[in-house]
Amino acid sequence: TQIGWRAFMNCGKLTRFTIPASLEKIDDVALANCSSIKEVVIEDSENFLILVSELGHSDSRTYLFNSCPLETAYMGRNIIESQYYGLFKNQKNLKQVTIGDKIQFIGREEFMNCTALTEVTIPTSVSEIHASAFEGCTNLRSVNMPNSVTSISSCTFKNCSNLHKIGLPQSLNAINGETFSGCTNLTEVSLPEGLTTI
């Protein structure tokens, strides 16, 4: 039920890593220096996956996939991160992300600075997009957002400089501070009728 500290450290020939639905916890340095993992699959589950930090947090800590040059990812369940935010943060080579229909929210800084991402489709299971989830995704051009989303937190699409157009769902009632700040090529936004807070 748990993958421990440095469990796969320095496994430099691993190219694909699957986190099964049965797994409950994984340490945030379990994949340290796995420099060939290009694909990760987090299998579907109703239960959250808990990311643990046995040594505590410091600025020099390695995020779970930090040393992995990920290109594709499947995210089948939500992650609870005890010490920091952003499971896929700073993944510069991540080109394709599939978000499964068990996902309830897009976490804080989840895809921050994933500069190779061009398109994201958010499933109807998602109701909230947390702060800075896609901040700094400078090549993001298209976001497909379903009518299930009710809240977009601050800085969600901040500095997404190639985002041209976004259709906001009618279910949306709140857009928080700096959500589209720095979206220098944004030419059109359609605000839903039910929006109560900007």
N, C-alpha and C positions, 0 to 999 in steps of 0.2 A: 504493500500500500504506500510505500515511501521510497524515494530515491535520495540517498544521502549526499553528504558533503564530498565534492570532488569525485563522485562515483565514476564518471567517464572522462576525467581530466586527461588531456594529452592523447586522446584517441583520434589522431590526426587523419585517419583514413575513413572515418565515419562520414557518409554523404547524406544520409536520411535518418531522421529520428522521429519515432512515433511515441506519443504519450498516451497510454491506453486509458479507457474510460474507468477502469478499476483503480487507477492511481489516485491517491488522496493528497500527497504532499511531494514536493521536489525542492531540493536545496538550490539556491540561486547560483551556486558555483559548480553544480553537478556536471556541467558541460564545458568547464574552463579549458581553453586552448584546443577545442575541437574545431580546427581551422578549415575543415572541408565540408561541414554540414551545410547543404544548400536548400534542403527541404525539411520542413517540420510539419507533423500532423498531430494536432491535439484532438483526440477522438471525442465524439459527441457524448455528453453526459448532462443530466439535470443537476449534478453536484458540482460545486465550485472546486477548482484545483487551487491548493494553498501553496504559495511560494514562500519558503522559509529561509531565514538567514541565521545560521548557527553561530556565526562570529559577530553578529551585529553589523550595523551599517557604518560605512565611512565613504568618503568621496572616491576612494580608490577601489571600491568593490567592483566585481565583474557582474554585470547583469546576466541572466540565464543564457541568453543567446548572443552575448556581446562579442564573443570571438568567432562566431559562426557567420560565414558570408551568405546568409539566407537569400534565396531568390524567390521561393514560393512558400506559402504557409496556409494551413487550414486551421481555423480556430473554432473548435466545436463546443467549447464551454468557457464560462467566465473564470477569471483568475483573481484570487485574493492575494495581494502583495503586501506583506507585512512591513517591509522596510523602505520601499521606494516605489515609484510608479513607472510604467512604460515597458511592458513586456517586449515589444518590438522596437523600442525607441532607438534611433540612430542606425537602423538597418539600411545602409545606403544602397545595397544591391537588391532589396526586396521589391520585386516587380509585380507579383500577383498575390493577392490575399483573398481567400474565400472565408466568409463569416457564416457559420452554421446557424440553424434556426433554434438552437438552444440558448443562444446568447441573449441576455436580457439588457445589457448595457455595453457601451464601448468605454473602456476604462480611461482614467486620467493619463495623458501622455502616451497612450497605447501605441500609436504609430507616429509619434513625433519625430520629425526630421527623416522620415523614410522618403528620400528624395527621388527614388526611382518609381514610386507608385504613381500611376496615371489615372486609375479608375477604382472606385470602391462601390460595391453594392451592399447596402445595409438591409438585413432581413426584417420581416414584419414582427419578429419576436422582440426587437429592440425598442425600448421606450425612452431611454436617456443616452445622450452622448456627453461624456464628462470632459472636464477642462483640458484644453490643449491636445485633444485626442489625435488631431491631424495637423497640428501646428508645424510649420516649416516643411510641409510636403510640397516642395516648390514645383514639382511636375504634375501634381494632381489637377486633372482637367474636368473630371466628371464624378459627381457623387449622386447615387440613386438612393433617395431617402423615402422610406415608406410612411404611410399614414399613422403608424403606431408611435412614432417619435413625438413626445410631448415637450421635451426640454433639451436645449442645446446650451451647454455651459460656456463659461468665458474662454476666449482664445481658441475655440475649437478648430477653426480654419485660419487662424492668424498666419500671415506670411505665406499663404498658398498662392504664390504670385502668378500661376498659370491657370487658376480657376476663373473661367469666363462666365459661367452661368450656373445658377443653382435654383432648383424648384423646391420650395419649402412645403412640407406636408400640411394639410388642413388641420391635423391634430395638434400642431405645434402651438403652445401658448406662451412660451418664454424664450427669448434670445438674450443671452447675457453679454457682459462687457467684452469688447474687443474680438467678438466672434469672427468678424471678417476683416479685422484690421490688417493692413498690408497686402490685401488681395488686389494688387495694382491693375490687373487685367479684368476684374469683374465688371461686366457691363450690364447685367440684368439680374434682378432679384425679385421674385414674386412673393409678397408677404401674405400669409393666410388670414382669413377673416377673423378667426378665433384668437389671434395673437393679442395678449393682454400686457406683456412686459417686454420692453427692449432696453 
